[in-house]
Every structure is written in C-alpha cells, then in structure tokens.
Amino acid sequence: MAELEIHHEGAHGSDPMGQKVGVLAALLAVGLAIVSISSHRTHTEAIIEKSSANDAWAHYQSTRVKYHNLELGESLISVLGARNEAVEKALAGYAAQKEDYANRAKTIQAEAEKDDRAAEAAEHRGLRYDLGEGLLEIALVLSSLYFISRKKMFPVIGVVAGIAGVAIAVTGLLS
C-alpha cells in the first residue's frame, strides 16, 4: 500500500503581524457595524420627525383655513348689511372661534417648527455617522490589503482612517 503524504503550506511559521492585522480588521468591522446601525437608526428618526412635522403643518394649514372661513363669514355679513340680534350673536361667535383658532394655530406652528428642527438635527447626526461609516469601511479595506501585499503601510493607513471614522461618528453622538 502506498503512503499518502500531506503537505501543509503554513508549516514554515506563523505570521505575528498578520495576526495583529486580523485582530485590527475584526475591531474595525465591529466599529463599522455599530456606526452603520447608528446611521440607519438616525436616518429613520429623521424620517419620523419630518413626517410628524408634515402632519403638524397640515394641521396648521387646516386650522388657518377654518380661521379664514370665519373671516369670510364676517365679510359676508358686513356686505349684506343686516344688523339684528342673530347677526350680532353670530359675529360674537365668530370672534370667539377666530381667537380659538388663532391660539391653536400658534401652538400647532410651534410644534411643527420643533419637529422640523428635530428632523434637521437628526439628518446632521446621520451625515456624521455616514462619514464615519465610510472612513471605517476604507480603514477595513486598507488593513485587509496587508494580506495581499504584506506591506505594513496599509494597516497603518487603515488605523488612521479608522481613528478618523470613529472620531467623526462620535461627534454624531455629541450633537
């Protein structure tokens, strides 16, 4: 019976630098995953805030339409020139309703503006996460190039890009 000889390619020693770069790549991948999830969640938050702002602006607009309808009623009464107890009662009712709609409109407008500001802030945070995500992706790719080229400059540049990516992403947390 013939013996089968198995050759092992990695038998000539381990690569300590390769192990370090492998750990670096794993850490960059974890950071990338965290920043990517944060980015997606922040963009979703911005969409929800913008939707809420749009709803509030639609509510504001409908309140203003009701207000203007009351003004139209007052104008029609003045054009018709009728003055009696029922007309005076209607005008008093219109005045009270106009005041109510004006107060509601101010409250709704403030809410809509607050939601607009929140949506804009979330978009700015999302942009920072996106930039951090891009730099972390670049860092991961550059670090991985070590395994093809065995040049130490790639992981070094990858570390720089990774640090920049994390720093920019952290500014998204602080804003």
Secondary structure, DSSP 8 states (H G I E B T S, - for coil): --------GGGG---HHHHHHHHHHHHHHHHHHHHHHHHHHHHHHHHHHHHHHHHHHHHHHHHHHHHHHHHHHHHHHHHHT--SHHHHHHHHHHHHHHHHHHHHHHHHHHHHHHHHHHHHHHHHHHHHHHHHHHHHHHHHHHHHTHHHH--THHHHHHHHHHHHHHHHHHHHHH-
